C-alpha cells in the first residue's frame, strides 16, 4: 500500500485481502495521509478480493475525519462481493462509490468546497 497524489487527491491502491491482520496497514496509510493534510481521499479497491468488518470500521472512521477536514473518502470497486458487503451493512450510502479511478478523481475535484472546521 503506497499512496500517491493525483491532482491534489490522495489515492491508495489496495490489493488482496483486507482483514484483521492486514487492515492495520490500511489504517496507518490513511492516518498518514490525513496527518499530511490530505482530506480528499480515494481508495482503489479494484484488486481487493476480500474485506471484513475491521476494514469497514476503519473506512467509516476515516470517512468521518475526511469530512470533518472538508473533504471526502471515495471508494473504487466493481467486485460483486464488496458491493454486497457494502449494501448489507448499509455503508453503500455513506461512501461515494465509483467504477473507475478516473471517475473518482473527476468527482473528487468538487469535494473540498467548504473550509475545514477548526
N, C-alpha and C positions, 0 to 999 in steps of 0.2 A: 504494500500500500504506500505508494508515493504520490503525494498531492502535486498538482500543477495548477497554474493560474492561466486562464484563457480570457482575455478581455476584461480583466478585473474580477472574474468569477473563479472561485477555487473549485477545482474538480478533483475528486478522489475516485480512482478506479479500484474496484474490489472484485477479486476473483475467488472462486472456490466456495467453501462453506463458512458461514458466519454463525458461530455457536458460542457456548460458554467459554470455550478455550481460545477461540480466535477473535472474538468481539472486543477484548481489551485493546487490541492493536487498532481497531477502528475507532474506539473511544479516544485513545491517545492522539491519533492523527487528527480527528475532528476538534478535540480540545486545543491542539496546537494551532490549527487554522483559526479558530475563534480568538485565541490569545494574540495572534498576529494581526487581528483586526478584520479578518475576512468574515463578513456577515452574509454574503451571497455564496451559498454552497450547493454543489451538485455531487451526488454520489452516483457513480455509474456502476450499476449492478448487473450489467449485461452478461458478465461472465461469472456471476454468482449462482451457485447451484442450490443453496440451502440457507435459510435464515431461521433463527429461533427467537423465543421471547426476550432473551437477553439483548439481542440486537435491536429488537423493537423498542425496548426501554431506552437504549442509547439514542436511537434515532429520534424518539419523542423528546427527550431532554435537550438534544442539540437543536431540534426544530424550535423549541421554546426560546433557547438562548439566542439563536439567529434572529428570530422575530423581535426579541427584546432589543437587539442591536440595530434594528431597522432593516434586516434582510430576510432571508428565507432559506429553506433547505428543500431542494428538489431531488427526486429520485428518477433514475433512468433504468427501466427494465421492460422486458416483454415476456418473461417466463410465466406460464400459467400458474406454477406452484407459488411463486412470490405474489402474484396478483391475488390468488385465492387467500393466502395468508393475510394480506393487507385488507381484503374485503371482509373476511370473517372477523377480524379484530376491530373493524371499524376505522382503521387508520388510513384507509384509501382516501377518505375525505379530508384528512388532516394535511397530507403532503401533496404538493404539485407533482404529478407523475407524467413522465414523458417517454415516448417510444424510441427516442434517439437523443444523443448528446447535443446535436445541432439544435433540435427543438428546445431543449432545456436551456441552452446558452442564449437563445433568442429571447425566451421568456424572462430569463434572469436579468436582462437589461433593465427591466421595469421594477425589479424587486426593491431597490433601495430608493423609495420615493419619499420617505419621511426621515428626518434626522434621528439618530439613535437616542433613546431615552437616557437621561442622566440621573 
